[in-house]
Amino acid sequence: MWSSGYTSQTQPYSRSLLSKSQKRKRQQHLKSLEQQRKDQRAKESYEDGYADMFPSLNKPQPFWKKTLRKAKNVLVKKKVSTPGTLILVRHGESTWNKNKTFTGWADPDLSDMGLREVEHAARLLLEGGYEIDVVFTSRLKRAIKSTLILLNELDQTYLPVFKSWRLNERMYGALTGLSKKETAEKLGHELVQAWRGSLKSRPPPLQPTDTYYPGRDRRYSDLTAEQLPLTESLLDCMDRTKPIWEDKISYELRQGRNVLVVAHANTLRGLVKIIDNIGDDEIQEVSIPTGIPVVYKFDKDLNTVQPKNIQQTQIHMNGLFLEKPGLLKDALKREEDWCSRVPEYNSTIFKENRPMSSLERSLYKLNATRELGEWAGQFVDAMGEEEEDDGSDGNMGRGIMMKEDAIWERGLHDLEEGIQFDPDYPEFHSAAPSSSTSSTTSITNTGFSSQLKLNDKRKDEERINPTMITNYPCLTPLPTSSVIPGMGYVPVRRDSVIVIIRHGKTEHNKLGLFTGWEDAPLAKDGIEEAREAGRLLKLHGFQFDVVYTSWLSRAIETAWYVMDEMNELWLPIIKSWRLNERMYGDLTSLSKQMVAQRHGEEQFKAWRRGYDVKPPAVSSFSKNYPGNDKRYTKYLNDLRYSVRETLIRSIEAGKFEKHRKLPKSESLKDCNDRTIPYFTEHIIPEAVNQGKRVLISSSENAIRGLLMHLCEIPEEEIVGLEIPNGLPLIFDVKSKCVKLLDDGTGRDPLDVYNFGKSANYLFRPCENEDGTFDEECDLTYVPDSLLDIPHSEFA
């Protein structure tokens, strides 16, 4: 009947109507589309450096290794690990949530309420004792900032965070940026509600000329035209989340890792729909409130386990709400009422008291006393001071003559005679000459300067200080469009570049404490330094493609604040312990004055400034030993195992426990031996050689290693290089030199920052191929005499 494909009657469509060649073409087309989808999903496995977590899976394995692995899998039954916990958090309230605006893929910031909501969510997780191993979020600021706040509160900023477009909010098309209330009034409540609440209705799509068209946003430059949505139904948005669940989140859970997902209402509903196997109609009854963690537990087959406290679950869901929705908002409303009624309520409730050790507290009080003395000195009449016992009795009435005062008195006299004076040189702080005369007599003797001039000439010539730099830094002038409003857009820098920035100041830096691997957070002025660096980079038209940082919060936070000012929080951040600060061993948390007093000035200088001298090692049981920090014992996997530490840990635990050979102390050389290879083996081939613009946020000694490699600074000179906090150092890949950025203040950078006595090695002349000065360098501050010196004579 069907042999010819036709009948005398009208019949429905039949596959037999297709010829064999047509069938073959159709099958090939479907196969090609499926392969494209597979290739795209494989590409997404590298999104944000995710695949770097599993290097063994990404590199081709030899045949013998594959064979051994298969045999092992057959002979040894793999222990099935208990799946990890999944925690879902919707971002805090955004400024557009607050004023009832269709947001979608637009990128507003968190509101003040949103910040409070996320902080509260973190404290709920802390209260519940939840631990996190890996984080997924979207590429939108409100979700990323929520993630950063959560990790900061949980003291886990070092965790890997992967930002995927698949977790972005639903694309609302032409509704984006419109007021929900006004749109409903103009177009009708029924139509707008159908777009908002219906599972399959799509709003009108965006056009390429529309303000919020995502095709012009470089954060989505890796998406194909088919992937880039111009409008979405609720079902489209939910389906978009499926690949990230199948390829990444479920994989992490099966490995026993605890996963945090910080995303948006509709993408989280998409995940919940998959996890709880909720139907199309039922999912419309599920809501995800802002800032309340929802926790899922799973059995070995990754089926959800119903929580015991079902009162804190929502219909159709097995996820546990850590708090009843609405409680926080009610509490914040009451607080707002208190703020309006009770004077000084805000300053009392929100007063920040950072926890301090007894050492920090004592040094803070000492500094405060000194500052108080300086302040009070403005109001004291020096001529009318009361007499006090200064210990001069029996000393013929002479007051106390401090050596420092004598040095300055003599130095000022020398300056009048035309003789150079710098009180920071060791010679001015040394004891009296080897004559038998008294120290006071020898120091006040004006012949002392003549004696200095007769010292070893070689030593005097080698002496370098910031006021004697012959290689002046290249200062990139501020673009005119940044200085004068309305002069057009700042030109974006397209060429590959490496920007290195030392983290902003910490309280440890301010108190002169050895920090090393201790995880000191940024101080308030350190945060401002990082933000100022971001603003300066933005003024000069910088954009980045990837960020590298350490596992220490001060470097990570600096990267956050820089990127926040540049509106680039969506960039991938790759964190490596190899960019950590030098490990100071048993000196960690001690002040520099303490070390000098206890061990002597010479030993202190050797530990601090020697290239290959290690400080005393820290004990295996010290809180400062990295082996007692979960971030290193749980996540570090590229160091060999230590027999000694494995034995110690096994005896302590009463069972066999492997332990890696973590550093107990490092010289600057040791620090460089891990930092430079990471730079040359990872950052250079994976980013710089790919033409990417790289930001590196790290600590002083790790940066010394990078600059030692890039600027070819000798080992004996690198210890004399100082790295200012929060200052972007621009390494031009083409001219292979370090540049600074003009901040528009008209200040000479060498008057503002101290680069140490080895600055000449850092600031070698930036030259073009023909030997002329790089045209990007502003020569405003370079003395005319230097411009006449042949380049061969520069150090």
Secondary structure, 3 states (H helix, E strand, C coil): CCCCCCCCCCCCCCHHHCCHHHHHHHHHHHHHHHHHHHHHHHHHCCHHHHHHHCHHHHCCCCHHHHHHHHHHHHHCCCCCCCCCCEEEEECCCEHHHHCCECCCCCCCCECHHHHHHHHHHHHHHHHHCCCCCEEEECCCHHHHHHHHHHHHHHCCCCCCEEECHHHCCCCCHHHCCCEHHHHHHHHCHHHHHHHHHCCCCCCCCCCCCCCCCHHHCHHHCCCCCCCCCCCCCHHHHHHHCHHHHHHHHHHHHHCCCCEEEEECHHHHHHHHHHHCCCCCCHHHHCCCCECCCEEEEECCCCCEECCCCHHHCCCCCCCEECCCCCHHHHHHHHHHHHHHHCCCHHHHHCCCCCCCCHHHHHHHHHHHHHHHHHHHHHHCCHHHCCCCCCCCCCCCCCCCCCHHHHHHHHHHHHHHCCCCCCCCCHHHCCCCCCCCCCHHHHHHCCHHHHHHHCCCHHHHHHCCCHHHCCCCCEEECCCHHHHCCCCCCCCCCCCCEEEEEECCCEHHHHHCECCCCCCCCECHHHHHHHHHHHHHHHHCCCCCCEEEECCCHHHHHHHHHHHHHCCCCCCCEEECHHHCCCCCHHHCCCEHHHHHHHHCHHHHHHHHHCCCCCCCCCCCCCCCCHHHCHHHHHHCCCCCECHHHHHHHHHHHCCCCCCECCCCCCCHHHHHHHHHHHHHHHHHHHCHHHCCEEEEEECHHHHHHHHHHHCCCCHHHHCCECCCCCCCEEEECCCCEEEEECCCCCCCHHHHCCCECCHHHHCCCCECCCCCECCCCECCCCCHHHHCCCHHHCC
